[in-house]
Structures are given as structure tokens and as C-alpha cells.
Amino acid sequence: MTRKLFYLLLIPVIILGVLLWSPQKNVNASQVDRKTKLELQAYLHDHHINGIILVNGKKDQPVVLRNKLTTNPAQVVTPNALFPIGSLQKLITGVAVYQLVQKGELKWSTPLSKYYPQIQGSDQITLQQLMTHTSGLQNDGALPKKTLNNEQSQERFFLHHFKNTANHDWNYQDIDFEILGAIIRQRTHGGYYHYIKKTILKPLNHHQLKMVYQVKPRKVLQTMQPGMTWQMLSQAASLEIGAGDLLLSPLNYWNFIYHGVLSKPKLIKNFANQPKSQREAYFGGIYFQGTVIRANGSEPGYNCCFFADYKTKRTLMLFTNNIDYQTLRQTAEELYEIYYGEQIQP
């Protein structure tokens, strides 16, 4: 073998060795292309949506697409303003429960009777069923006469306003995550809010993180929906410990998804493996469609949603204060098609 041929054969071996031994870097989603940004921006404008869309920018920071239909600064949606995230909070609760399971402080198979023996049939309900909305529990639709202002009063309220259908088919109900929020409060001894603030949401800006009963109306974004008031929101949201009583800025929620969920493949794998035998691919606050996780959030006068591909980290979020929930659902489907190039599976 000639020396020249020897070196020619050696070069590919060296290159392969470098590739095998190089440390693996975290996946960062590529910045969204200009054409897609223009399509998303046009959608907000053409559908008269007052709000913002967050999509992947450079590295792990989002690009914010805005559409403003008002000159009232109190009604302009901004990435750093407190926003009632509604059911998007369920994923935060789900991650908190998962963390306690990983620590051995909870088990998916733990019966609800361990914490609430007074609930009829609680010995036949597990934490796993609460996380998948297959508990058989159902809210009765009652609202408090005034804003509930602490976790104890929230617990007392939901314990008097539900029923057990004993049907363990999938049925989306806030009571499942209200109970999980209250169990987190009991299990951690410092309260639900204290626990998620100090652990799950620790890296975030805590000035942009409040429970609904901790803020004054003039300090928060005002809705543009006719007939909706902050009082209506605060009463409705205040009963939803763990399921809708949290206000978080859009940028904070982006960082929670990007760093607290998408960067934890073990968590996602655990969540994805749980609901395989049920009608809806749902667990811990999120729906699964292929490699995309998604959820909607709605409170009186405020609506939001997100999609995130946990393989590529390609993420889209919408926050708006001038459409209703049915419009949000249609909007979410159409934004998904623009961003991912496919339709949401029914």
C-alpha cells in the first residue's frame, strides 16, 4: 500500500471518529422563515384578532408577531404582561405531579381516597386517572359568589360542587386538575403556588407570575370582549386551583414550555406512554398528535393556545383577548396548518 493511499483511507476513519466522539448538543428549532411569519401576521390582521403569536426565533428565543386593534394600552396584549392562561396551567400542574412521582412522593396508582376519603368512590380513582380525565368526576358548573382568595377556600368549594359519574371513559373536566393542585398543596406542605413558583417555574420572572386573587384589576390586561369583566374572570378562575387560576406572561409560558418541557425527553416519553388505551391521546394537561403536543386555555374574555413539536422544538403560541373559545378552536386549527403544513387530526 502506498503512503498516499494509506492517508486517503485514513481520512474517513478520522472524520467518523470525530463525529462519534463529539458531544451532542441540545436541539434548537430553526428560526421560522419569513414567508410563514408573514402568513401568520396576515392571519391575525385578516381575522381581526387582537393579540400576539410567538414562534421560534434565534436559538431558544421567540419572535413576537403582534396585531393591535385598540388604542387603549390596557387592552394591548404584550409578551411581558400578565395573562390568564386558563387550562394551559394544567400542564404546569401535570409537570409538578410528575416531579413528585419521580421523587417517590406520589405514585400514579395512588388512590384518591388517600387524600380525599370523603369523596364517594375515591378508592376506585387513581392519580393516573386524574391526569387523563378518566376519573369519572365532573364539575357541577357552580361559580363562587365572590373571588376565592386562598387555596383552602378553593378546596372547600370544589369539594361541594362536583359529582362522581362512576364512568371512567375520557371526559375533560377541570375538577381532575383542581384535585391534583390540592394534592400538591397537601403533599408539599407549602401550598400549590409556593411549590410551582419555587420548583417548576423557578427560572421564570416572578413579577410575571401571579394567582388571580393576588392581582388588582388595574394591574392586568383588560379584555376587549363585550359583556366580559375582570370580576367575571376572577370569580370563575379563582375556583380552579391547578387548573386555571394562574396568570403568566406569554414570554414566561414560552420559557416554561421550551426549557421546562421540551428539554426533558424523559418527561415527554412518560406522558406520551400513559394514554395509549383511551379515546383521547391526553395526559398531564396536553394532547398528543404524533410528535406535537398541544393545549388550549380559556377564561372569560381571554383565550390562548400552544403547539410544540418535541422532536424539533418547533413551537407556536397565541394569546388574545377579543375572541371567544369556539373561535379560538377554529383559529388554533388554522394556525397549526399554516405553521406545520398539515391539519390537526380530529
Secondary structure per residue as TSV (DSSP state, phi and psi in degrees):
chain	resnum	aa	ss	phi	psi
A	1	M	-	360.0	129.7
A	2	T	-	-75.1	158.7
A	3	R	H	-61.9	-38.9
A	4	K	H	-61.7	-45.4
A	5	L	H	-64.5	-37.3
A	6	F	H	-58.8	-45.6
A	7	Y	H	-69.8	-34.4
A	8	L	H	-63.3	-37.5
A	9	L	H	-75.0	-29.4
A	10	L	H	-75.1	-31.7
A	11	I	H	-59.2	-48.7
A	12	P	H	-61.2	-34.2
A	13	V	H	-64.7	-41.9
A	14	I	H	-64.4	-43.7
A	15	I	H	-61.8	-44.9
A	16	L	H	-61.0	-41.0
A	17	G	H	-63.0	-40.9
A	18	V	H	-63.0	-42.7
A	19	L	H	-63.7	-40.3
A	20	L	H	-70.5	-34.0
A	21	W	H	-93.6	-9.4
A	22	S	S	-68.0	137.8
A	23	P	-	-65.6	140.5
A	24	Q	-	-78.2	134.0
A	25	K	-	-96.3	155.1
A	26	N	-	-65.7	143.1
A	27	V	-	-73.9	129.2
A	28	N	-	-114.3	132.1
A	29	A	-	-67.1	140.9
A	30	S	-	-69.3	152.1
A	31	Q	-	-62.7	137.6
A	32	V	-	-61.4	142.4
A	33	D	-	-74.4	160.0
A	34	R	H	-62.2	-39.7
A	35	K	H	-60.7	-44.6
A	36	T	H	-66.0	-41.0
A	37	K	H	-59.9	-42.8
A	38	L	H	-65.3	-37.8
A	39	E	H	-65.8	-42.4
A	40	L	H	-66.5	-42.4
A	41	Q	H	-61.9	-42.6
A	42	A	H	-64.7	-36.0
A	43	Y	H	-61.6	-47.1
A	44	L	H	-57.4	-45.5
A	45	H	H	-66.1	-48.7
A	46	D	H	-68.4	-28.0
A	47	H	T	-100.7	11.1
A	48	H	T	54.1	49.9
A	49	I	-	-101.2	121.0
A	50	N	-	-87.8	108.0
A	51	G	E	170.5	-165.9
A	52	I	E	-134.6	150.2
A	53	I	E	-115.4	135.7
A	54	L	E	-111.2	128.7
A	55	V	E	-135.2	170.7
A	56	N	E	-63.7	129.7
A	57	G	-	-111.2	-147.9
A	58	K	S	-70.4	135.7
A	59	K	T	55.9	-121.3
A	60	D	T	-110.7	16.7
A	61	Q	-	-99.0	140.3
A	62	P	E	-82.6	154.1
A	63	V	E	-92.0	134.1
A	64	V	E	-104.6	120.1
A	65	L	E	-102.5	126.5
A	66	R	E	-119.1	149.4
A	67	N	E	-141.6	122.3
A	68	K	-	-116.4	121.9
A	69	L	-	-109.8	10.6
A	70	T	-	-141.6	153.1
A	71	T	S	-99.5	-1.5
A	72	N	-	-81.3	111.2
A	73	P	G	-60.7	-24.6
A	74	A	G	-72.1	-11.9
A	75	Q	G	-111.7	2.8
A	76	V	-	-85.9	121.9
A	77	V	-	-76.1	126.4
A	78	T	-	-127.6	157.0
A	79	P	T	-68.2	-18.2
A	80	N	T	-108.5	2.9
A	81	A	S	-88.7	147.4
A	82	L	-	-59.5	134.3
A	83	F	E	-135.0	133.0
A	84	P	E	-71.5	108.3
A	85	I	-	-88.2	-2.4
A	86	G	G	54.0	-130.4
A	87	S	G	-72.0	-8.0
A	88	L	G	-62.6	-18.9
A	89	Q	H	-68.2	-25.6
A	90	K	H	-57.5	-35.8
A	91	L	H	-65.5	-36.8
A	92	I	H	-61.6	-44.5
A	93	T	H	-63.2	-43.2
A	94	G	H	-60.8	-40.8
A	95	V	H	-65.8	-38.3
A	96	A	H	-63.6	-43.1
A	97	V	H	-63.5	-45.1
A	98	Y	H	-56.3	-44.2
A	99	Q	H	-61.1	-40.9
A	100	L	H	-70.0	-32.7
A	101	V	H	-65.6	-43.5
A	102	Q	H	-62.2	-32.0
A	103	K	T	-81.8	-5.7
A	104	G	T	82.2	9.9
A	105	E	S	-87.8	-17.9
A	106	L	-	-137.1	162.2
A	107	K	-	-132.3	146.2
A	108	W	T	-58.8	-31.9
A	109	S	T	-86.6	-0.4
A	110	T	-	-60.6	127.1
A	111	P	B	-74.3	146.1
A	112	L	G	-60.6	-25.4
A	113	S	G	-62.0	-20.2
A	114	K	G	-64.5	-29.7
A	115	Y	T	-109.7	-32.7
A	116	Y	-	-135.1	71.0
A	117	P	T	-64.6	-19.4
A	118	Q	T	-73.3	-14.0
A	119	I	S	-79.3	119.7
A	120	Q	T	-59.7	129.5
A	121	G	T	80.5	8.9
A	122	S	G	-65.6	-20.6
A	123	D	G	-73.0	-11.9
A	124	Q	G	-104.2	9.7
A	125	I	-	-120.7	132.2
A	126	T	B	-111.3	166.8
A	127	L	H	-62.8	-34.7
A	128	Q	H	-61.4	-38.4
A	129	Q	H	-69.9	-34.9
A	130	L	H	-63.7	-39.3
A	131	M	H	-70.4	-20.5
A	132	T	T	-110.5	7.1
A	133	H	T	57.6	40.4
A	134	T	-	-121.9	26.4
A	135	S	S	-77.2	-25.0
A	136	G	-	88.8	-4.5
A	137	L	E	-82.7	151.5
A	138	Q	E	-147.9	133.4
A	139	N	E	-67.3	150.1
A	140	D	-	-95.3	0.4
A	141	G	-	86.7	0.3
A	142	A	-	-71.7	147.2
A	143	L	-	-118.3	146.5
A	144	P	-	-68.0	152.9
A	145	K	S	-72.9	-22.2
A	146	K	S	-145.3	167.1
A	147	T	-	-62.2	126.3
A	148	L	-	-74.8	131.9
A	149	N	-	-115.1	14.8
A	150	N	S	-160.5	166.6
A	151	E	H	-70.6	-29.1
A	152	Q	H	-66.1	-43.3
A	153	S	H	-69.0	-32.1
A	154	Q	H	-63.5	-43.5
A	155	E	H	-63.4	-45.8
A	156	R	H	-59.9	-38.2
A	157	F	H	-66.5	-50.7
A	158	F	H	-68.8	-25.3
A	159	L	H	-69.5	-17.2
A	160	H	T	-106.9	2.8
A	161	H	S	-138.5	63.2
A	162	F	E	-157.1	170.9
A	163	K	E	-141.8	155.5
A	164	N	E	-105.4	112.7
A	165	T	-	-81.6	-15.0
A	166	A	-	63.5	12.5
A	167	N	-	-102.3	116.9
A	168	H	-	-97.8	22.2
A	169	D	S	-72.7	161.4
A	170	W	-	-63.7	129.2
A	171	N	-	-152.5	109.5
A	172	Y	-	-69.0	115.3
A	173	Q	-	-142.4	135.4
A	174	D	H	-63.2	-29.4
A	175	I	H	-55.7	-32.6
A	176	D	H	-59.0	-45.5
A	177	F	H	-85.8	-21.3
A	178	E	H	-64.0	-42.0
A	179	I	H	-66.5	-42.1
A	180	L	H	-61.7	-40.4
A	181	G	H	-60.9	-41.7
A	182	A	H	-69.1	-34.5
A	183	I	H	-66.3	-38.9
A	184	I	H	-59.9	-42.6
A	185	R	H	-58.7	-45.8
A	186	Q	H	-67.9	-43.5
A	187	R	H	-73.1	-27.9
A	188	T	H	-100.7	-11.0
A	189	H	S	66.7	-3.2
A	190	G	S	-111.6	-3.0
A	191	G	-	101.1	152.3
A	192	Y	H	-60.1	-52.7
A	193	Y	H	-59.5	-44.7
A	194	H	H	-60.0	-41.4
A	195	Y	H	-68.5	-48.4
A	196	I	I	-68.5	-31.7
A	197	K	I	-68.8	-39.3
A	198	K	I	-87.6	-17.0
A	199	T	I	-122.3	-68.5
A	200	I	I	-64.9	-43.2
A	201	L	T	-107.8	21.2
A	202	K	T	-55.4	-42.4
A	203	P	T	-73.2	-8.9
A	204	L	S	-85.3	167.8
A	205	N	-	-76.1	109.3
A	206	H	G	-74.0	-9.9
A	207	H	G	-72.6	-17.4
A	208	Q	G	-109.7	37.6
A	209	L	E	-148.3	107.9
A	210	K	E	-145.3	153.7
A	211	M	E	-83.9	155.9
A	212	V	G	-60.9	-30.7
A	213	Y	G	-84.3	0.7
A	214	Q	G	-97.2	-3.3
A	215	V	S	-118.3	155.0
A	216	K	-	-99.3	146.0
A	217	P	G	-51.5	-39.0
A	218	R	G	-72.8	-9.1
A	219	K	G	-95.1	-0.7
A	220	V	S	-125.2	163.7
A	221	L	-	-59.7	134.0
A	222	Q	-	-97.1	143.6
A	223	T	-	-75.4	153.9
A	224	M	-	-102.9	-3.1
A	225	Q	S	-73.1	125.6
A	226	P	T	-58.6	138.5
A	227	G	T	83.6	-7.0
A	228	M	-	-97.5	139.3
A	229	T	-	-130.2	162.3
A	230	W	H	-62.8	-34.1
A	231	Q	H	-61.4	-41.1
A	232	M	H	-62.6	-43.2
A	233	L	H	-63.5	-49.7
A	234	S	H	-63.0	-37.6
A	235	Q	H	-67.2	-45.4
A	236	A	H	-66.8	-42.8
A	237	A	H	-77.1	-27.7
A	238	S	H	-67.6	-19.9
A	239	L	T	-83.5	-9.4
A	240	E	-	-98.2	57.8
A	241	I	T	-55.3	124.1
A	242	G	T	79.1	-4.9
A	243	A	T	-130.8	-4.7
A	244	G	T	168.6	12.5
A	245	D	-	-98.1	12.6
A	246	L	E	-105.1	137.2
A	247	L	E	-108.7	130.7
A	248	L	E	-143.6	142.4
A	249	S	-	-70.5	149.7
A	250	P	H	-53.9	-40.8
A	251	L	H	-65.7	-37.8
A	252	N	H	-62.7	-41.0
A	253	Y	H	-68.2	-37.5
A	254	W	H	-56.7	-48.3
A	255	N	H	-65.7	-34.8
A	256	F	I	-62.4	-47.6
A	257	I	I	-64.5	-47.8
A	258	Y	I	-67.4	-43.9
A	259	H	I	-100.5	-29.8
A	260	G	I	-92.5	-13.9
A	261	V	I	-125.1	-60.7
A	262	L	T	-63.8	-24.6
A	263	S	T	-87.6	5.6
A	264	K	-	-121.8	79.4
A	265	P	H	-60.4	-30.1
A	266	K	H	-65.9	-40.8
A	267	L	H	-62.2	-48.9
A	268	I	H	-62.4	-42.4
A	269	K	H	-61.6	-42.1
A	270	N	H	-62.9	-45.0
A	271	F	H	-63.8	-44.3
A	272	A	H	-66.6	-29.5
A	273	N	H	-80.5	-15.1
A	274	Q	T	-73.9	-46.6
A	275	P	T	-95.2	24.4
A	276	K	T	-63.1	-27.7
A	277	S	T	-95.9	4.2
A	278	Q	S	-108.5	167.0
A	279	R	S	-62.3	-41.2
A	280	E	S	-106.3	132.6
A	281	A	-	-79.0	81.5
A	282	Y	E	-137.6	136.7
A	283	F	E	-160.3	136.1
A	284	G	T	63.9	21.8
A	285	G	T	107.4	-0.7
A	286	I	E	-136.3	150.1
A	287	Y	E	-94.0	149.4
A	288	F	E	-113.5	132.7
A	289	Q	E	-135.4	102.9
A	290	G	T	61.0	-121.8
A	291	T	T	-100.0	11.1
A	292	V	E	-103.4	132.3
A	293	I	E	-104.8	149.8
A	294	R	E	-155.4	160.8
A	295	A	E	-164.5	155.7
A	296	N	E	-114.0	152.0
A	297	G	E	-132.8	134.6
A	298	S	E	-145.2	132.3
A	299	E	E	-136.1	160.7
A	300	P	T	-52.8	110.5
A	301	G	T	94.2	-2.6
A	302	Y	E	-141.7	136.5
A	303	N	E	-142.5	147.5
A	304	C	E	-155.6	163.4
A	305	C	E	-159.2	164.1
A	306	F	E	-147.9	155.4
A	307	F	E	-133.1	142.4
A	308	A	E	-151.6	126.9
A	309	D	E	-85.1	115.3
A	310	Y	T	-77.1	-5.7
A	311	K	T	-88.9	-43.9
A	312	T	T	-102.6	-11.8
A	313	K	-	65.9	16.8
A	314	R	-	-72.0	116.9
A	315	T	E	-130.0	143.6
A	316	L	E	-137.8	136.6
A	317	M	E	-134.6	147.7
A	318	L	E	-129.5	135.8
A	319	F	E	-133.2	123.6
A	320	T	E	-145.0	152.9
A	321	N	S	-126.9	24.1
A	322	N	S	-138.1	16.8
A	323	I	S	-126.7	161.1
A	324	D	-	-92.8	178.2
A	325	Y	H	-67.4	-39.8
A	326	Q	H	-63.0	-38.6
A	327	T	H	-66.0	-37.6
A	328	L	H	-58.5	-45.8
A	329	R	H	-60.3	-43.9
A	330	Q	H	-66.0	-42.8
A	331	T	H	-61.1	-43.8
A	332	A	H	-59.9	-43.2
A	333	E	H	-62.0	-41.4
A	334	E	H	-74.1	-36.8
A	335	L	H	-66.2	-38.0
A	336	Y	H	-60.4	-43.6
A	337	E	H	-65.5	-39.3
A	338	I	H	-63.4	-44.1
A	339	Y	H	-80.8	-40.9
A	340	Y	H	-102.7	-9.1
A	341	G	S	73.4	21.8
A	342	E	S	-152.0	165.4
A	343	Q	-	-91.0	151.0
A	344	I	-	-68.4	133.6
A	345	Q	-	-70.2	137.4
A	346	P	-	-67.4	360.0
